[in-house]
């Protein structure tokens, strides 16, 4: 089910299926044991908003039969069921319109629910997570799952919890994460190393403790992380970014070998000293975690926060007692782009994150600005990313602690004033004076000079707009001629 859906819809979907199963069971049309399973019921027990309702049927081919029977009863409200993968007995039902059942109206439009047979699984290729699944009993289905807290089942007909492992409810109360006590934890993580990342995500999201044997098994299987695809790693990290933020998951992975296996680029940030005059909070890694803690929980902002200073170790220099990182934003962008490419981020998201990383220092010297022109240049570069940039800059500033123990925020008000003034006059995406017009007027060929003149023309345009609110190509061109003549005269002396 789409995680963006209101959890109320997930709860209503459960109520619908409970009512449908109860009626069909009473008249003998559906007698197979049908159960809800997994995170939905874990979160329900924890008092959290439950999402992602999944069902299982304890019968060979039961999921397919169940999905088609339900859809056949409501052809105008439920799309035709489809199987998610040829090798998996998993079927999906998608609701497209409100339906009436048992004198109730269930408006579940947009909700999708996955139904599977109870399964057992095997992994034939050690270089792949690809599994072979066949029908299995409820106990076998329980044993194949990752952690006991996700092994909670809900009998839809009896409306009662089932705990086949005997540990799910206890471990929820104890707030601990462990694999099934009767299954070799090394096998669990080795068969599917994505479970190693899931372990740290759940630790971060739920705030649970990982039991020592489970943690040791995960660490022992770290080499298996190499078979994971970038997409799978990205998706697991993004689930944390949207719920608890990336910082708790990064902290958890840092306490094992996982962080260095997946993100060796982050290790140099640890123990990379910063100038205590501006960063008394600690090294680059400590600062980065603080920024992530303060950044909004969106994929773009969490990753921008994580990557914004990753290039600092490459640029660290010492001048007496001072420590500098000149140009680190350029290195951070380059390293960040490689990581985002490895994780197969979409082009749109990767570009937005890279832009924020590249520009996160801009405006830090706003106390020295003489006009709003630098702010206009910044706004032009940011485009639609302005609001995200503001969030990152504020999180970064709040996490930069001066020697007096207070965050360095003095420049933010001044910067905000300049940005407000700069946006008073709308900013056009295209300059009023084109490169072609400049080449024609100055009779020059394409080259670096054209770029220099275009930048100068843009500055002139901004001067005019900020001073009188309007600008024409002829005005810009006239001033550009004057400035070029002055530059040529100065260079000939």
Buried (B, 14 or more C-beta within 10 A) or exposed (E): BEEEBEBEBBBBBBEBBBBBBBBBBEEEEBEBBBBBBBBBBBBBBBEBEBBBBBBBBBBBEBBBBBBBBBBEBBEEBBBEBEBEEEEBBBBBBBBBEEBEBEEEEBEBEBBBBBBBBBBBBEBEEEEEBEBEBEBBEBEBBBBBBBBBBBBBBBBBBBEEBBBBBEBBBEBBEBEBBBBBEEBEBBEBBBBBBBBBBBBBBBBBBBEBBBBEEBBBBBBBBBEBBEBBEBEBBBBBBBBBBBBBBBBBBBBBBBEBBBBBBBBEBBBBBBEBEBBBEBBBBBBBBBBBBBBBBBBBBBBBBBBBBBBBBBBBBBBBEEEEEEBBBEEBBBBBBBBBBEBBEBBBBEEEBBBBBBBBBBBBBBBBEBEEBEBBBBBBBBBBBBEEBBEBBBBBBBBBBBBBBBEEEEBBEEBBEBBBBBBEBBBEBEBEEEBBBEBEBBBEBBEEEEEEBBEEBBEBBBBBBBBBBBEEEEBEBEBBBEBBEEBBEEEEEEEEE
